[in-house]
Amino acid sequence: MKVLILKEFRSNWRSFRYPAFLLVILFFALLDPPMIAYMDEILGYFATGVEIAFPEPTPADAFASYLSDASQIGLMVLIFVLMGSVAKEKETGVAGWMLSKPVSRWQFLGAKYLVHCLVIIFGILACSVLAYFYTMSLLGSIPIEQAVLGTLALIVFALLIASITFFFSTVLKSPLQAGGAAIFIFFVSGILNMLIANSAAADFYPNTLLANMLPLVNGTAELPDVAGPLAVTLALSLLLFLLSGLFFRKIEL
């Protein structure tokens, strides 16, 4: 299993899949804090003679802006990174060659899924730490527990998007099909969130995590407010991996 994990990490790192995702998250961690801090000055260069009044920027605004951008653009990139994780190897015959070795299908999938999850968790965590201290240097600090809760919401939702993409990459024939299906689910889930935001279902709906990132960061929401969506999202991620394994057992390679 250790060999499979190392192989998976090295192949995705050398092919620039993991660096592409991490660089996008890092980009927003470095861009959003100064953008929020100096928004008045930036707009002043383009609106000469026009007075534009903005509320005084706060540390929570800057950190929440980073989380919001990462949850949109960053997760779209994540789909493109992971859509070929299994489908590409089925297409090229690499999966069949790997499974001709003393490697079970569950080990094959498990190594991939584990590495994906670890990269997402530690990558987002590292970028959030950087964004936190950068925000502190420009605008002041926010309570660490608020930043942690906002980051936790992003990580858990990112794991769900990764699990959805991984599932489609396992059961569909090509990376493009997997990516298209995952993007469709990503956008549909956002639309449904607008429809159920004020209903009781919102207490268990995964996209509620994204809707609550700003309240978590500015302190108007706490862990109990997102405990339901957190638990459901983690359970769905695990379920999707298990379904991936069950379907993969029946696929002829």
N, C-alpha and C positions, 0 to 999 in steps of 0.2 A: 504493500500500500504506500509506503514511504517513497518508493521509486516512482510510482504513478503520480503522486502528488508533486514531486520535484519535476517530473517530465512535463506535467500540465502547466506548472508555473513558468518554467523556462520557455516552453513553446509559445505561450501567450505573451510573455514579456518580449521575447525576441521578435515576434511578429507585430509588435507595437500595439497589441490590443489593450492590455492593461495600462501601459503608459498613456494611451489616448484618453481613456476614461479618467485617469488620475490627473492628467494635465488640464482637462476641462474643469474639474472640481477645483483644482488649484488656481486656475485662472479667475474664477469667481471669488475665491477666498482672498485673492490679492487685489481684485478690481473693485468689488462692491464697497468695502469700507471707505476708500478714498473718494469714490463716486458719491456716496451719501454725504461724506464730510464736506466736500467742496462743490456740491451741486450748485449753490448760488453763484460761486465764482465761475464755474464752467458755463452755465447758462448766460452769465454776463457777457462772455465773449461773443455770443451769437445773438444776443438781444440788446444791442446797444440802443440806449434811449428809451427802453421799455423796462419798467420796474416790475419784477416778478417776485412776489412774496411767497416764501416757503416756510413751513414750520421749522423751528430749530431742530436740526438733526440730533438723534439720540443714538447711543450705542446699540440699543435694541433694534432700531431701524436698520442699522448697518449689518448687524449679524443676521437678522431675519431676511434681509435682501439677499445675502449670500445663500442662505438655506433655500429660499424660494427659487433662485436661478438654478441652483444645483439640482433641485427637485424637478425642474422642467427640462432644461437643456442637458444637464448631466445624465438624467435617466434615459433620455432619448439616445444619447451616445452609448449608454450601457446596453441598450437593446441591440444596437448595431455591433457592439463588441461581442455579445454573447450569442447572437442568432446563429452563428455557425459552429458553436461549441461542440455539438454532436452531429448536426446535419452535414457539416462539411466533411467530417471524418467518415460518415456513412457514404457520401458521394465519392470520395477519393479512395475508399477501401481501407483506410487506416484503421477504422474501427474493427473491421473483420480481421485484419492482420494482428491487432492487439489482442483480440479475443481468441486467436489461435494459440496464444501463449497461456501459461497457467494463471489466467486472470479471469475472474468471474464478471458477469455483466454488472452486478451491483458494485463491485470494486471499481470497475471502469467508470461508471456514472458517479459513484460516490467521491472519487478523487477529484473529478472535475467540479462537482458541485461544492465540495468543501473549499477548494482553492478559490473559486469564484466568491464565495461568501466571505472568506478571510480577507481577500483583496478589497472588497466593498467595505467591510467593517473598519479595517485599519486605515484604508485610504481616506474614507470620509472623516474618520476620527482625527487623523493627522491634519487634514485640511481645515477642519473645524477649530482645532487648537491654534493653528496659524491665524485663521480669521479672527478668533477671539482676542489674541494678543495684539494683532494689527489694529483691530477696532479699539482696543484699550489705549493704544498709543496715540490714536487720532481723536477719539471722542470720550474716552473714559471707559470704565468697566461696567459690566452687567453681572449680576449674581451668577456664580459658576453653575449653580443647580439649574438655572433657567436655560443657560447655554447647553448644558448636558441634555436636558429634556428635549429641546429643539433638535439637537443632533441625533438623539435616540429616535425621534419620530422619522427623521430623514433616513437613517440607516435601516430601520425596520421596513419602511415602505420600499426602499431600494432593493432589499432582499426579496420582497414580493415580486417586483418587476423582474428581477433576475430569475426567480423561480418560474414565472410565467414564460419568459423567453426560453429558458432551459427546457421546459416541458414541450413547447412547440418545436424546438430544435430537435428534440428526441423523437417526437411522433410524426413530424412532417418530413417531406422528402428533401427539401432544399433550404439553405439559409434564408433565401428571399421570402419563401413562404412563412418561415418561422418569424422573421423580422416583421413582415407585414401583419401577421396575426397578433403579435405582441403589441405593435403600435396601435392597431385597431382597439385592442382591449384597453390600452393606456388612455386613449382619447375617450372611449365610451365610458370608462369608469369616472372620468372627470365630468362628463355631461350628467351622468346619473347622480353624481355628488350634488350638483346644483338642484336636482329634483327632490332629493331626500334629505337635504341639509337640515331642514327644520322638523324632520320626523323622528320618531323613536329609533328608526333603523340607523340613523347617523351615529348612534352610540356604539355601533358595532361595524361600521363601514370603514374599510381601510383608508379611503381618501380623506376621512376625517382627520387623519394624522397630518396631512398637508394643510388642511384648513386651520388646524390648531397650532401650526408652527409659530406664527406670530404671537398668538396669545401665550404660548408656552415661554417664548423668549422674553416678552415684556411683563410676564408675571401675572397676567389675568387668567391663566389656566394652570392647572397643576396635574400631577401624574394621575390621580383618580379620574380626571376628566377624559383622559385618553387611554385608560387601562383596558377598556373594552376593545377599541380598535387595535391596540397593540397586541392583545392576546389573539384576536381573530386573524390579524395579518400574519403573525408568526405561525399560527396553526395552518393557514392556507399555504404558506410557503412550504412547510413540511409535507402537507398533503400533496402538493404539486410534485415534489421530489419523489414521493412514494409512487404516485401515479406514473411518473416518468419511468421509474424502474419496472413497474408492472407491464407497461406497454413495451418497453425495450426488450423484455424477456421474450416477447412474441414476434419481434421483428426479425426477418431473415436478412442476413448480411452476406 
